[in-house]
Amino acid sequence: VQLVESGGGKVQPGGSLRLSCTASGFNFKETAFGWFRQAPGKDREKIGCIVPRDDRTFYIDSMKDRFTISNDKSQSTVYLNMDRLRSEDTAVYHCAAGLPSGVCSAPFFGDNVMNYWGKGTLVTVSS
């Protein structure tokens, strides 16, 4: 099984970016895919998750205004769309996969229930 993130880079404050996570070796529709981030010197932070079977999503409250998670089943890819980016969004963004898919819900979602992790992609928000 493998998760590969892409799409990171440098973006100006106020800009948008879309990250991709391509999964292989998974029963894609039946797996919960989550997005997390870790800023320099800080603990890992959870963003939200999706279950492709029914496109059900769950977001951490502080993330839902500017972050959107979606998927393309034909490409086995999960996306994280980020809008109105701020300097404090600078971090390495990780995709993770968890089973059963019910972990994509409150109160379960978190890094402790994710079984597989990608290596991450760096997002830098700076002018």
VEXDREN-2710 file (C-alpha; in Angstrom, 1 decimal):
% VEXDREN-2710
k/r/px/py/pz
1/VAL/0.0/0.0/0.0
2/GLN/1.2/3.5/-0.8
3/LEU/0.1/7.1/-0.4
4/VAL/1.8/9.8/-2.4
5/GLU/1.1/13.5/-1.9
6/SER/1.8/16.2/-4.4
7/GLY/0.9/19.8/-5.2
8/GLY/2.8/21.5/-2.5
9/GLY/4.9/24.6/-3.1
10/LYS/5.1/28.3/-2.3
11/VAL/2.0/30.5/-2.5
12/GLN/1.3/34.1/-1.5
13/PRO/-1.0/34.9/1.4
14/GLY/-4.6/35.0/0.3
15/GLY/-3.9/32.4/-2.5
16/SER/-5.2/28.9/-3.0
17/LEU/-3.6/25.6/-3.5
18/ARG/-4.8/22.0/-4.2
19/LEU/-2.9/19.1/-2.8
20/SER/-3.3/15.6/-4.2
21/CYS/-2.9/12.2/-2.5
22/THR/-2.8/9.2/-4.8
23/ALA/-3.5/5.9/-3.2
24/SER/-2.4/2.4/-4.3
25/GLY/-3.1/-1.0/-2.8
26/PHE/-6.2/0.1/-1.0
27/ASN/-9.9/-0.7/-1.4
28/PHE/-10.2/3.0/-2.2
29/LYS/-13.9/3.4/-1.8
30/GLU/-14.0/1.6/1.6
31/THR/-11.0/3.4/3.2
32/ALA/-11.1/6.6/5.2
33/PHE/-8.5/9.1/3.9
34/GLY/-7.4/12.0/6.1
35/TRP/-5.4/15.1/5.8
36/PHE/-3.0/16.3/8.5
37/ARG/-0.4/19.0/8.7
38/GLN/2.7/19.7/10.8
39/ALA/4.2/23.1/11.1
40/PRO/7.9/23.6/12.1
41/GLY/8.3/23.1/15.8
42/LYS/4.6/22.2/16.3
43/ASP/2.6/19.1/16.9
44/ARG/0.8/17.4/14.0
45/GLU/-2.7/18.9/13.4
46/LYS/-5.7/17.2/11.9
47/ILE/-7.7/18.8/9.2
48/GLY/-10.4/16.4/8.0
49/CYS/-11.2/13.2/6.2
50/ILE/-13.3/11.6/3.5
51/VAL/-14.8/8.2/2.7
52/PRO/-15.0/7.8/-1.1
53/ARG/-17.8/5.2/-0.9
54/ASP/-20.3/7.9/-0.2
55/ASP/-18.2/11.0/-0.4
56/ARG/-18.8/11.6/3.3
57/THR/-16.5/14.1/4.9
58/PHE/-15.6/15.2/8.4
59/TYR/-13.7/18.4/9.3
60/ILE/-12.2/19.8/12.4
61/ASP/-14.2/22.9/13.2
62/SER/-11.2/25.3/12.8
63/MET/-10.5/23.9/9.3
64/LYS/-13.8/23.8/7.6
65/ASP/-14.0/27.4/6.5
66/ARG/-11.0/27.3/4.2
67/PHE/-10.3/23.6/3.5
68/THR/-12.3/21.2/1.4
69/ILE/-11.6/17.5/0.8
70/SER/-12.8/15.7/-2.3
71/ASN/-11.9/12.6/-4.3
72/ASP/-11.7/11.1/-7.8
73/LYS/-12.5/7.4/-7.6
74/SER/-11.3/6.8/-11.2
75/GLN/-7.9/8.1/-10.2
76/SER/-7.8/6.7/-6.6
77/THR/-6.9/10.2/-5.6
78/VAL/-8.0/12.4/-2.7
79/TYR/-7.7/16.2/-2.8
80/LEU/-7.3/18.9/-0.3
81/ASN/-8.3/22.3/-1.6
82/MET/-7.0/25.2/0.5
83/ASP/-8.3/28.8/0.1
84/ARG/-7.4/32.2/1.6
85/LEU/-4.0/30.8/2.8
86/ARG/-2.2/32.5/5.6
87/SER/1.4/32.3/6.7
88/GLU/0.4/30.1/9.6
89/ASP/-0.8/27.5/7.1
90/THR/2.9/26.8/6.3
91/ALA/3.5/23.2/7.1
92/VAL/4.2/19.7/5.7
93/TYR/0.8/18.3/4.7
94/HIS/0.3/14.6/5.0
95/CYS/-2.3/12.2/3.7
96/ALA/-3.2/9.2/5.7
97/ALA/-5.5/6.1/5.4
98/GLY/-7.5/4.4/8.1
99/LEU/-9.8/1.5/8.5
100/PRO/-12.6/0.9/9.2
101/SER/-14.0/3.8/7.3
102/GLY/-16.0/4.8/10.4
103/VAL/-13.0/6.5/11.8
104/CYS/-13.8/9.4/9.6
105/SER/-16.2/10.8/12.1
106/ALA/-16.4/12.4/15.5
107/PRO/-15.1/11.5/18.0
108/PHE/-12.8/9.0/16.3
109/PHE/-10.9/10.9/13.7
110/GLY/-7.3/11.5/14.5
111/ASP/-3.7/10.4/13.8
112/ASN/-4.0/7.5/16.2
113/VAL/-6.6/5.8/14.0
114/MET/-4.8/6.1/10.7
115/ASN/-2.9/3.0/9.6
116/TYR/-0.9/4.3/6.7
117/TRP/0.9/7.6/6.0
118/GLY/2.3/9.4/3.0
119/LYS/5.7/11.2/3.2
120/GLY/4.1/14.6/2.9
121/THR/4.3/17.7/0.8
122/LEU/5.6/21.1/1.9
123/VAL/3.3/24.2/1.6
124/THR/4.9/27.5/2.2
125/VAL/2.7/30.6/2.4
126/SER/4.9/33.7/2.0
127/SER/5.1/36.8/0.0
END
